Amino acid sequence: MSRSLLVKVTCGTDDPERANQGFTVAATAVGAGVEVSLWGTGDAVLLLTRTGLADLGLEFATPLTELVPLLLEGGRVTACSQCVERRGVADDLLPGVRIAGAAAFVEEALADGVQALVY
């Protein structure tokens, strides 16, 4: 049985190192051929917008402008529905980012063979 990875990023520019770590781990797993689902919640949804996708300014870190396209191409990227609505960014999400809620997250997290990580 192969395992898949579910990564939930809960922060944005308020904690750039932790946010970048989540995106880096997810993109690395995609590169290794792992089935990956990345969820952006809280301010992380802002990093999944056309206007918010930016270099977090971390020395030695791969910028989000390189990581997110890898995730969109090789994995699944989801923005929390409530978080998107609170921030009013539904129309600004990057193409390919889906919007879903807690029920979809729980379903993914409880699927057989899933390893979930939260950043």
C-alpha positions in Angstrom: 0.0 0.0 0.0 1.4 3.4 -0.9 1.0 6.3 1.4 0.0 9.8 0.6 0.8 13.1 2.3 -1.6 15.7 3.5 0.1 19.0 4.5 -1.9 21.8 6.2 -0.3 25.2 6.3 -2.0 27.5 8.8 0.2 30.7 8.6 1.3 33.2 6.0 3.7 36.1 6.0 3.2 36.4 9.8 5.4 33.3 10.2 7.3 32.9 6.9 9.7 30.2 8.0 6.9 27.9 9.2 4.8 28.6 6.1 7.8 28.0 3.7 8.6 24.8 5.5 5.1 23.4 4.8 5.2 24.3 1.2 8.8 22.9 0.9 7.9 19.6 2.4 4.9 19.2 0.2 6.8 20.1 -3.0 9.6 17.8 -2.0 7.2 15.0 -1.6 5.6 15.7 -5.0 9.1 15.6 -6.5 9.6 12.2 -4.9 6.5 10.9 -6.5 4.3 10.9 -3.4 0.6 11.8 -3.8 0.3 15.2 -2.0 -2.6 17.3 -0.9 -1.7 20.8 0.4 -4.3 22.7 2.4 -4.0 26.5 3.0 -5.9 27.7 6.0 -5.9 31.0 7.9 -3.5 33.5 6.4 -1.9 30.8 4.3 -4.8 31.2 1.8 -3.3 34.6 1.0 -0.2 32.8 -0.3 -2.4 31.0 -2.8 -3.6 34.2 -4.5 -2.3 35.9 -7.6 -1.4 38.9 -5.6 -0.1 37.1 -2.5 2.2 34.5 -4.2 5.6 36.0 -3.4 9.0 35.3 -2.1 8.8 35.2 1.7 12.3 36.6 1.9 14.0 33.6 3.5 17.6 33.2 2.8 18.4 29.6 1.5 14.7 28.8 1.0 13.1 28.0 -2.3 10.6 30.8 -3.0 6.9 30.1 -3.1 6.9 31.3 -6.8 8.7 28.1 -7.5 7.1 25.7 -5.0 3.4 26.5 -5.6 3.5 25.8 -9.4 5.1 22.4 -8.6 2.3 21.6 -6.2 -0.4 22.7 -8.6 1.1 20.6 -11.3 1.9 17.4 -9.3 -0.5 17.5 -6.4 -3.7 19.0 -5.2 -3.9 22.4 -3.6 -7.0 23.5 -1.5 -7.9 26.7 0.2 -10.2 26.6 3.2 -13.6 27.8 2.3 -14.2 29.8 5.5 -10.7 31.3 5.4 -11.2 32.4 1.8 -14.5 34.0 2.5 -13.3 35.8 5.6 -10.5 37.3 3.6 -12.6 38.0 0.4 -10.0 36.4 -1.9 -12.1 33.8 -3.8 -11.7 35.6 -7.1 -8.0 36.1 -6.7 -7.0 32.4 -6.0 -4.4 31.0 -8.4 -5.9 28.8 -11.2 -6.1 25.2 -10.0 -6.6 26.0 -6.3 -9.9 24.5 -5.2 -12.0 25.7 -2.3 -13.3 23.2 0.2 -14.3 23.0 3.8 -13.7 21.0 7.0 -15.7 18.0 5.9 -13.4 17.5 2.8 -10.3 18.0 5.0 -11.5 15.4 7.5 -12.3 12.9 4.7 -8.8 13.3 3.3 -7.1 13.1 6.7 -8.9 9.9 7.6 -8.3 8.0 4.4 -6.2 4.9 4.5 -2.5 5.4 4.1 -2.5 9.2 4.7 0.2 10.9 6.7 -1.0 14.4 7.8 1.4 17.2 8.8 0.4 20.6 10.1 2.6 23.7 9.9 
